[in-house]
Amino acid sequence: MKTRVGILGASGYGGAELLRRFLHHPNVEVSAIGSRQYEGKGIAACWPQLAGLYKNLLFQTNDDVIKNCDVVFCATPHGETAPLVKKAIDAGRKVIDLSADFRLPPELYETWYGHPHPHPELYDLARFGLVELHRDELKDSRLIGNPGCNSSTAILALAPLAANNLLGQDIIVNIVTGASGAGRSPSQGFHYTELNEGARPYNVAGKHRHTVEVEMTLGRIMSMGRRLQTHADFDMPVVTFNPHLVPMSRGIIATCYTRPETSVALTDKVLLELYTTFYKNDPMIVVQEDLPQSKSVWGSDRAIVTARYDSRTGHIIAFATIDNMGKGAAGQAVQNFNVMHGLEETLGLMLGGIWP
């Protein structure tokens, strides 16, 4: 029997990517999709690439979506999502939230998002949905908060170092990211003529909200090892997190630097063996010797990671790349759904990318 899935915010990029994955998920029936802008219209009115593939499925109100499904995917803005999650949980639904509303404890949420959490009483239900690190906590959960796309990339690059006591005092993360991470709503800085043929840093010097997700997760790893607990006391490292917007539609690549104090003789080979061991049971992670490029995961749900040792400066340089709409959003959410329901982890996921 298939699980009935509803998608709130199905007219956004995250919603479209969920719909694309569910086309070939054998255990899912998309029973309801929500959008205020497209209410009463068919999918082709919003997503021409899906024309004719979800026949007789019309955009509905949020309340109707919650009523007509078993699991709710929230691809809605942070701040607006928590009340929808509350309705869904009260109605007995499971929820996978692609917004930021259930990634952080309420006190951290207020610090980084500038207002009190709308429903802090639900936080104890929430699990942080980076599958490779929280897989055991996600089974049979009722509420999963998808991690941010930039933070997912940085965490995947640095997690093996954190688990092996190879993070130094200075941890620097430089992110290059495409424009779709800002969503579908138009704004001046994302017009073609504003964005094309340029690159710009934004929200640097501790201002990017994904910074705390990286610090929180690395702190858990250093305190508890691979078997993490979402709700636990631990010390968080300090991360310098600097994202840069570049004129590509999708994709993220993280270049991370740290200089550990260690007696271990580090080489590129040692680091690659460490990364390969850490991710050996993770089907969506590729550890490779070659430096990654974002094009290699374009349209896929996999992450590519690697690391180098700079013997001249003593720095480890760790790299990761993902598609922000894949492993950074919809692919991660579907992977969370699979683990939540005890299914094969890769069902519905995009294993290969698109090239060219």
C-alpha positions, 0 to 999 in steps of 0.5 A: 500500500502506498503512502499518501504524500502532500506537498505544501508550497508545491509551486516553489523550487523545492516542491517541484523537485519533490514532485520530480522524485515522486514520479518514480518512487514505488511507495508514494502516491502524491495525493495533494499539493498546495499553493495559494497562487495556483489554487484550483489549477493543474500542475502544468500551470506552474511547472511545464516540465511536469505537464501530463505527469500528474493528471487530475491533481490540482493545487489546493489550500494548505488545510485541504492538503493536510486533510488529504494525506498521511505525510506532509512535506513543507516546502514553505518559508521559515516562520510561516511553516511552524503553524502548518506543522502544528496543524499537521501534527495535531491532525496525526500526520508525519511531517518533513519540513524543508524550511528552517523552523525545526532545525534548531532548538528554540533558543538558537532559533530566536537568536539566529532568526530574530523572533521567538519560535512559533511552536517551541513545544514541538521541538522535542518531536523534531529530528535533524534530518542529515541522514548520514549522521542521524539515521538511527534517530530518524526511524519512526520519527514524526517530525524531521527538519531538513538541514540547510543546503549550505550547512549540509555541504559544509557538514559533509565536508567536515564530519569525518574530521570532527569524528577523528579529532582533526578539527583545529581551533580555526575552522573556515568554510567558504561556500559557492552557491547558485541562485536557486537557493534563494527560492523562486520569488523575484528580487532585484539581486537575482535578475539576470542582468544583476547576477550574470557575469559576477560573483559576490559574498553575502551574509559573511562574518557570522551573519549567515543562519546556516553557520549555527547548523554547522557548529551544532552538528560538528559539536555533537560529533566531537562530543558523541561520535558518529551516534548522534543525539539531536537533543543533548548537551555539548560544546559547539566549535566556532566556525567562520562561514562565508558564502558567495553567490555565483551565476549558476542556477543550482549547485554548491561547493564548500572549501573548508580549512582547519589546522589540527593539533595532532601527532598523526602523520597526515597525508592526502592518502591518510585523509582519503582513507579516513573519509572512505571509512567514515562514509562506507555505509552511506550510498549517497556519498561519493569519496573520490581522489579528484577535486569535486566540481559542482557540475558532477552532481547537477540534478542528482541527490549525491554528495561528492567529498574529498580532502587534501593536506597542505604540509607547508601550512599544516592545514587540512582542506576539505571539499564537498559539493551537492546540488542544493535542490537535491541533497540540499533540499528535495533529495534529502527530504525524500531520503528522510522519508525513506528512513522514517518509514524503514524503506530502502534509502535510495528509493525515488532518489536521483543517483546520476547527475545531468551532464552536460 
